[in-house]
């Protein structure tokens, strides 16, 4: 669709209000849209343009020339940059590509590698949101004179008398609150998420009505710099000397075999252990210092108390234990728990029902008892039976 036709079709989109100024002031209010090249951020950009704001699109080049991988068709590299540029052109809005490769490597990729080599299971998408996007890019948006930065994340925010709150979106199947738990109050004040009340089908329909080339583009499922989930090859390329051999031991101390690096194992893993005992066994712990992988029966995976650090609290001021719903993995459902907030970003979460496969390096996100409001979260440093 030609630019003129796409702009005409914008009238079919809903008129969003970012809660900044009056409708008459919108044309003088600059809004930066983080455009990844996918359908979600593209429709977010279209909604901002439709509302009459001074819309500016920015795409980050994060690793296209990086050490670990040269891959097309993933967030913030190659074809996606081209797609974001094409969408911005069809919407008649300025678009810029910023080279954040070195920042991404230092803040996200290096920590990802260090995490696996320490026996953890890191989540680089959270660190990327926390650092490169909501720290560095957000700062750039402010420098450009923007009054807000918009992204295509599925999350809702709400301003109240006590500050900004984060809530889960209408389409819970697309909920990204787990990956945004570390967003601060100050950042929430500047960020806007216009897709909060839309379903994925509606978003694709809007993109199709505008003739956007990304309307049918598949969602990215992998970590952007890890092709086909093969994180070990990325780690080896970044740290060629990382594959240090070690031992695989049963939790009773029995030596079962050897391995070629703890980076190949995660807590809860069953397949590909390289040893057999006749009964199903799972990785129950990893001692990176000793280069030991500890295995045992499934029941040995259960953990009831989760110890957190770097906690970001978005709830109201409180004292004493708090009844919450806790989510210890992105694919899991929030479950009843009791939160004990400590000092210096520390906290303990006591799960009402023990969970299996609680792994250091993952996040634990807490929600209010109604399951809607996001109260914050922290990084799992360890877990215990009780």
Secondary structure, 3 states (H helix, E strand, C coil): CCHHHHHHHHHHCCCCCCCCCCHHHHHHCEEEEECCCCHHHHHHHHHHHHCCCEEEEEEEECCCCCCCCCCCCCCCCCHHHHHHHHHHHHCCCEEEEEECHHHHHHHHHHHHHHHHHCCCCCCHHHHHHHHHHHHHHHHHHHHCCCCEEECCCCCEEEEECCEEEEECCCCHHHCCHHHHCCCCHHHHHHEECCCCCCCHHHHHHHHHHCCCCCCCCCCCCCCCCCHHHCHHHHHHHHCCCCCCCEEEEECCCCEEEEECCHHHCCCCCCCCCCCCCCCCCEEEEEECCCCEEEEECHHHHCEEEEEEEEEEECCCCCCCCEEEEEECCCCCCCEEEEEEECCCCCEEEEEEEEECCCCCCCEEEEECCCCCEEEEEEEEEEEECC
